[in-house]
Amino acid sequence: MKDRAYARVINAWCMYDWANSAFATTIMAAVLPTFYSAVAGAHLPGNTATVYWGYTSSISLLINAVMSPVLGAVADYLGAKKRFLALFAAFGIFFTSLLVMVTTGQWLLASVLYTLGYIGFGGANVFYDSLLPHIARPGDIDYVSSKGYALGYLGGGILLATNIAMILFWDKIGLPSQEMASRLSFLSVGIWWAVFTIPILRTVSEPRVPETGEPRANPFRVAFQRLGNTFRDIRQYGELTKFIIAFWLYNDGIGTIIKMATIYGAEIGIGQTDLIGALLLTQFVGIPFSLLFGRMAKSLGTKRSIYLALGVYTLISIAGYFMTSALHFWLLAAAVGLVQGGSQALSRSLFGAMVPKAKSAEFFGFYDVSSKFAGIVGPAVFAVVGQLTGSSRLSIVSLIVFFVVGGLLLTQVDEEEAIRVARAADVALP
């Protein structure tokens, strides 16, 4: 019975990846970027839509990055990880659904609604990720994280496939235009995200907050105190800090590829059908390879598995410079599918194993900050280089440095020492 209950909790947690990956696929990576370029930014000259999309992504990430550590510390103090997850998910669902209202030329409205939707998406992910070290057994954490990504690829892929069919065959299902089909796909993300968030809220328990015997104080004041203490004592988490910096760098490249791939493809003349179809391929290639990376970590090691993924990403960035046809985009999309889920899942599980459980939301807030600030730099650099050169080919090549330097820094991380320090911190609590 215990194993059955454990499996139910793991499956419910993983289903949130299934739920929110609809945002990552349809909104962040596939339909909205091409819609932004062709419809919302239809009246913008040259590659201005690509530039504005890069800035929109950076602003969204910046807002989320500033909020995450404070809200993580508040959630730890109040024992409210699930409540914060529900609140931010609801916020993201609402504003994502409102994207159905965007029409021709309304690039500013699209940018604002995307930004608000992303705040909900990114904020909820902090609390979702922070539950991982509480619900997974130590020997299962790589596989559980990878299973979440695999289900995310499947769920996001199923909805994206449905939306592609709706966009391609809009006239056969009675819709007035392809534009309306794209707009309805944004609404479908909100509905999908809402429905499949229910299992985690019903099944996963709120982790216990250690009793200190002290009366409850203002949670935000306590949160800032805790953050101050963490910064002051950061030397005892030296290995974890090194990992965050390494992750900050290599995840910059990964996140930029995810966010900018379709609008870059549109800029060089690849059609919407090929762009979205290739990203759908990424989703379904990612399902088995996410699970494979989770199993490979047991034999090859978590860090070595991440190195392998970063090597593939480096080759993808080089090949992206030479991309000229839809076939090239399909091939590169398949290559991304080989490593995207595995690299992110193992980064999440490695970090989860190295954080004190009593501060998991706070530390995942820092993890989220590292990924968000990385995401700010990547799209911003992509946009600036594109604006200065009039083309985004050199932008894609610039990502190589993030993979190489991030991988080199990761070699300096002693994960066993980081895990020892985290467990000692938990034991020291009352």
C-alpha positions in Angstrom: 0.0 0.0 0.0 2.9 2.4 0.8 4.4 1.9 -2.7 1.0 2.4 -4.2 0.4 5.6 -2.3 4.0 6.7 -3.2 3.3 6.0 -6.9 0.1 8.0 -6.8 1.9 11.0 -5.4 4.7 10.8 -7.9 2.2 10.5 -10.8 0.1 13.5 -9.5 3.3 15.6 -9.2 4.4 14.6 -12.7 1.0 15.5 -14.2 1.6 19.2 -13.5 4.4 19.0 -16.1 1.7 17.6 -18.4 -0.5 20.5 -17.5 1.9 23.5 -17.8 3.8 22.2 -20.8 0.9 23.4 -22.9 2.1 26.9 -22.2 5.7 26.0 -23.0 4.8 24.4 -26.4 1.9 26.3 -27.8 2.5 29.7 -26.2 6.2 30.0 -25.6 7.7 28.0 -28.4 5.4 27.3 -31.3 2.1 29.1 -32.1 2.4 32.5 -30.3 5.9 33.4 -31.7 4.8 32.8 -35.3 1.4 34.5 -34.6 3.3 37.4 -33.0 5.5 37.8 -36.2 2.7 37.3 -38.8 -0.4 38.8 -37.1 0.3 40.8 -33.9 3.4 42.4 -35.4 2.2 42.4 -39.0 2.7 46.2 -39.4 6.2 46.2 -38.0 9.1 46.6 -40.4 11.9 44.2 -41.1 12.9 42.0 -38.2 11.3 44.3 -35.7 8.8 41.6 -34.6 11.7 39.3 -33.8 13.4 42.0 -31.8 10.3 42.9 -29.9 9.6 39.3 -29.1 13.2 39.0 -27.6 12.6 42.0 -25.4 9.2 40.7 -24.3 10.8 37.4 -23.3 13.5 39.3 -21.3 11.1 41.5 -19.5 8.9 38.6 -18.5 11.9 36.7 -17.1 13.2 39.8 -15.2 9.9 40.3 -13.4 9.7 36.6 -12.5 13.4 36.5 -11.4 12.9 39.4 -8.9 9.9 37.8 -7.3 10.9 34.2 -7.0 13.4 34.1 -4.1 11.2 36.2 -1.8 8.0 34.2 -2.6 10.0 31.0 -2.2 11.1 32.1 1.3 7.6 33.1 2.2 6.2 29.7 1.1 8.8 27.9 3.1 8.0 29.9 6.2 4.2 29.6 5.9 4.2 26.0 4.7 2.3 27.2 1.6 4.0 25.7 -1.4 0.8 24.2 -2.8 -1.2 27.4 -2.1 1.3 29.5 -4.0 1.4 27.0 -6.8 -2.4 27.2 -7.1 -2.4 31.0 -7.0 0.3 31.5 -9.6 -1.1 28.8 -11.9 -4.6 30.5 -11.7 -3.0 33.9 -12.6 -1.1 32.4 -15.6 -4.2 30.5 -16.8 -6.3 33.6 -16.7 -4.0 35.9 -18.7 -2.9 33.1 -21.1 -6.6 32.6 -22.0 -7.0 36.3 -22.7 -4.6 36.0 -25.6 -7.6 34.8 -27.6 -8.5 38.6 -27.9 -5.3 39.6 -29.8 -5.8 40.5 -33.4 -3.8 42.0 -36.3 -1.3 44.7 -35.3 -1.9 44.3 -31.5 1.7 43.4 -30.7 1.7 45.5 -27.5 -1.4 43.7 -26.1 0.2 40.3 -27.1 3.4 41.3 -25.2 1.6 42.4 -22.1 -0.7 39.3 -21.9 2.3 37.0 -22.6 4.3 38.7 -19.9 1.5 38.3 -17.3 0.9 34.7 -18.4 4.6 33.9 -18.0 4.7 35.4 -14.5 2.0 32.8 -13.5 3.8 30.0 -15.4 7.3 30.7 -14.0 6.0 31.5 -10.5 4.1 28.3 -10.2 7.1 26.3 -11.4 9.2 27.5 -8.4 6.7 25.9 -6.0 6.2 22.8 -8.2 9.9 22.2 -8.5 10.4 22.8 -4.7 8.1 19.8 -4.0 10.4 17.4 -5.8 12.9 16.7 -3.0 10.0 16.2 -0.6 8.0 13.7 -2.7 10.8 11.6 -4.3 13.0 9.1 -2.6 16.7 10.0 -2.9 17.5 7.1 -5.3 14.5 8.0 -7.5 15.0 11.8 -7.8 16.6 11.7 -11.3 14.0 9.3 -12.7 11.1 11.2 -11.1 12.3 14.5 -12.5 12.8 12.9 -15.9 9.4 11.3 -15.8 7.9 14.7 -15.2 9.6 16.1 -18.3 8.6 13.1 -20.4 4.9 13.5 -19.4 5.3 17.2 -20.1 6.5 16.5 -23.6 3.6 14.1 -24.1 0.9 16.4 -22.7 2.3 19.5 -24.4 2.8 17.5 -27.6 -0.8 16.2 -27.7 -2.3 19.6 -27.2 0.1 21.2 -29.8 -0.8 18.4 -32.3 -4.5 19.2 -31.7 -3.8 22.9 -32.2 -1.8 22.4 -35.3 -4.7 20.3 -36.8 -7.1 23.1 -35.9 -4.8 25.8 -37.5 -4.2 23.7 -40.7 -7.8 22.6 -41.2 -9.6 25.6 -39.8 -12.1 25.8 -42.8 -13.0 22.1 -42.5 -14.0 22.5 -38.8 -16.1 25.6 -39.4 -13.8 28.3 -38.2 -13.8 31.7 -40.0 -10.0 32.0 -40.4 -6.7 30.6 -39.6 -6.1 33.6 -37.4 -9.1 32.6 -35.3 -7.8 29.0 -35.1 -4.5 30.3 -33.7 -6.3 32.5 -31.2 -8.5 29.6 -30.0 -5.3 27.5 -29.5 -4.3 30.1 -26.8 -7.6 29.6 -25.1 -7.1 25.8 -25.2 -3.9 26.2 -23.3 -5.7 27.9 -20.4 -8.3 25.2 -20.2 -5.8 22.3 -20.5 -3.5 23.9 -17.8 -6.4 24.4 -15.4 -7.9 20.8 -15.8 -4.6 19.0 -15.3 -3.4 21.1 -12.4 -6.2 19.4 -10.3 -4.2 16.1 -9.5 -1.3 17.8 -7.8 -3.5 20.0 -5.7 -5.6 17.0 -4.6 -3.0 14.3 -4.1 0.4 15.9 -3.1 0.6 16.9 0.6 2.1 20.2 1.8 5.5 19.4 3.3 5.7 19.8 7.0 7.2 23.0 8.4 9.7 22.5 11.2 8.4 23.8 14.5 10.6 26.5 16.1 8.4 27.3 19.0 8.4 31.0 18.1 5.2 33.0 17.4 4.4 33.7 13.8 5.7 37.0 12.4 5.1 39.0 9.2 6.0 36.4 6.5 7.6 39.0 4.1 9.8 40.4 6.9 10.8 36.9 7.8 11.4 36.1 4.2 13.8 39.0 3.7 15.6 38.0 6.9 15.9 34.4 5.7 17.2 35.6 2.3 19.7 37.8 4.1 20.8 34.8 6.3 21.2 32.7 3.2 23.3 35.3 1.4 25.4 35.8 4.6 25.9 32.0 5.0 26.3 31.3 1.3 29.9 30.1 1.9 28.6 26.9 3.5 26.7 26.2 0.3 29.7 26.8 -1.9 29.2 23.8 -4.2 25.5 24.7 -4.7 26.5 28.2 -5.6 29.0 26.9 -8.2 26.2 24.8 -9.7 23.8 27.7 -9.9 26.4 29.8 -11.8 27.1 26.9 -14.2 23.4 26.3 -14.6 22.9 30.1 -15.1 25.2 29.9 -18.1 24.3 26.8 -19.9 20.6 27.2 -19.3 20.9 30.6 -21.0 21.6 28.9 -24.2 18.9 26.2 -23.8 16.2 28.8 -22.9 17.1 31.0 -25.8 16.9 28.2 -28.3 13.4 27.3 -26.9 12.1 30.9 -27.0 13.7 32.1 -30.2 13.7 29.1 -32.6 10.4 29.6 -34.3 10.6 33.3 -34.8 14.2 32.9 -36.1 12.9 30.3 -38.5 10.1 32.6 -39.6 12.7 35.4 -40.2 14.7 33.2 -42.7 11.6 32.3 -44.6 10.4 28.9 -43.1 6.6 28.6 -43.2 4.4 28.3 -40.1 3.4 24.7 -40.9 7.0 23.5 -40.9 7.9 25.6 -37.9 5.1 24.2 -35.7 5.4 20.7 -37.1 9.1 20.5 -36.4 8.5 21.7 -32.8 5.9 19.0 -32.5 8.5 16.5 -33.5 10.7 17.9 -30.7 8.0 17.1 -28.2 7.6 13.4 -29.2 11.3 12.8 -29.7 11.7 14.2 -26.2 9.4 11.7 -24.5 11.7 8.6 -24.7 14.9 10.5 -24.5 13.9 12.3 -21.3 13.3 8.9 -19.7 16.5 7.6 -21.2 18.5 10.4 -19.6 16.8 9.6 -16.3 18.0 6.0 -16.5 21.4 6.9 -18.1 22.2 9.1 -15.0 22.3 5.9 -12.9 25.1 4.4 -15.0 26.9 7.3 -16.6 26.3 9.8 -13.7 24.1 12.9 -13.6 26.9 15.4 -14.4 28.3 13.4 -17.3 24.8 13.0 -18.8 24.5 16.8 -18.7 27.9 17.2 -20.4 26.7 15.0 -23.2 23.6 17.1 -23.7 25.6 20.4 -23.7 27.9 19.0 -26.4 24.9 18.3 -28.6 23.5 21.8 -28.0 26.9 23.2 -29.1 26.7 21.4 -32.4 23.0 22.6 -32.8 24.1 26.2 -32.4 26.8 25.8 -35.0 24.4 24.1 -37.4 21.8 26.8 -36.8 24.0 29.4 -38.4 24.0 27.4 -41.7 20.2 26.7 -41.6 18.5 27.7 -44.9 15.6 25.3 -45.5 12.6 23.7 -43.7 14.5 20.3 -43.8 17.3 21.8 -41.8 14.9 23.1 -39.2 13.2 19.7 -38.9 16.6 18.0 -38.4 17.7 20.5 -35.8 14.3 20.3 -34.0 14.8 16.5 -33.8 18.3 17.0 -32.4 17.0 19.4 -29.7 14.4 16.7 -28.8 17.3 14.3 -28.0 18.7 16.4 -25.2 16.3 19.2 -24.1 14.2 17.3 -21.6 17.1 15.2 -20.3 19.4 18.2 -19.7 16.7 20.2 -17.9 15.3 17.2 -15.9 18.8 16.2 -14.6 19.7 19.8 -13.8 16.5 20.0 -11.7 17.1 16.7 -9.9 20.8 17.4 -9.3 19.9 20.7 -7.7 17.0 19.1 -5.7 19.4 16.6 -4.2 21.8 19.4 -3.1 19.3 21.7 -1.3 18.1 21.6 2.3 14.5 20.3 2.3 13.4 22.9 4.9 14.4 25.7 2.5 13.5 23.9 -0.8 11.1 26.7 -2.1 13.6 29.4 -1.1 16.5 27.6 -2.9 14.4 26.7 -5.9 13.6 30.5 -6.0 17.3 31.1 -6.4 17.4 28.3 -9.0 14.5 30.0 -10.8 16.4 33.3 -10.6 19.4 31.8 -12.1 17.4 30.4 -15.0 15.4 33.6 -15.4 18.4 35.9 -15.4 20.0 33.6 -17.9 16.8 33.8 -19.9 17.0 37.6 -19.8 20.5 37.7 -21.1 20.0 35.2 -23.9 17.0 36.6 -25.7 18.3 40.2 -25.1 21.7 39.3 -26.7 19.8 37.6 -29.5 17.7 40.7 -30.0 20.6 43.2 -29.8 22.8 41.2 -32.2 19.9 40.8 -34.6 19.1 44.5 -34.4 22.8 45.6 -35.0 23.4 43.2 -37.9 19.9 43.0 -39.4 20.0 39.2 -39.3 19.8 36.7 -36.4 22.4 34.2 -37.8 25.2 35.5 -35.6 22.8 35.5 -32.7 22.4 31.7 -32.8 26.2 31.2 -32.9 26.7 33.4 -29.8 25.0 30.7 -27.7 28.0 28.4 -28.0 29.9 30.3 -25.3 27.1 29.6 -22.7 27.2 25.9 -23.3 31.0 25.6 -23.2 31.6 27.9 -20.2 28.7 26.5 -18.3 29.9 22.9 -18.9 33.4 23.8 -17.7 32.1 25.4 -14.5 29.9 22.3 -13.9 33.1 20.2 -13.8 34.1 22.1 -10.7 31.0 21.2 -8.7 31.4 18.5 -6.0 27.8 17.2 -5.7 28.6 14.8 -2.9 29.9 17.6 -0.7 26.8 19.7 -1.5 24.5 16.9 -0.5 26.3 16.4 2.8 26.0 20.1 3.6 22.3 20.1 2.8 21.6 17.0 5.0 23.6 18.5 7.8 21.5 21.7 7.6 18.3 19.7 7.8 19.5 17.8 10.8 20.4 21.0 12.6 16.8 22.2 12.5 14.5 21.6 15.5 
